[in-house]
Amino acid sequence: NVDVQVVIDALVADGQSELDAQVAAGSLTQAEADARAADLVQHATDQANGTFSGRGGHDGRGGPDGAHEPDADDVAPTASPSTGS
């Protein structure tokens, strides 16, 4: 088992990387990124605890105003249950 705080930290780091990339690409201002970053820890905590609603951006992967919220697929692949043979 992985400690939930490790998952939260990874989700926050991924979300911050996404925001940094959007600022570098010019699709967000630093002020917009800073405003979205303020919610990263809560969103990551909610997601890690299974309470994140996942509503947001137009592509179904986003958070407020379409910012990509990191998800479990962004952190690390997980083993899927065996289908049995």
Summary of the structure (lengths in Angstrom):
residues: 85
radius of gyration: 14.2
end to end distance: 25.7
largest distance: 53.9
contacts: 199
relative contact order: 0.18
helix: 54%
strand: 2%
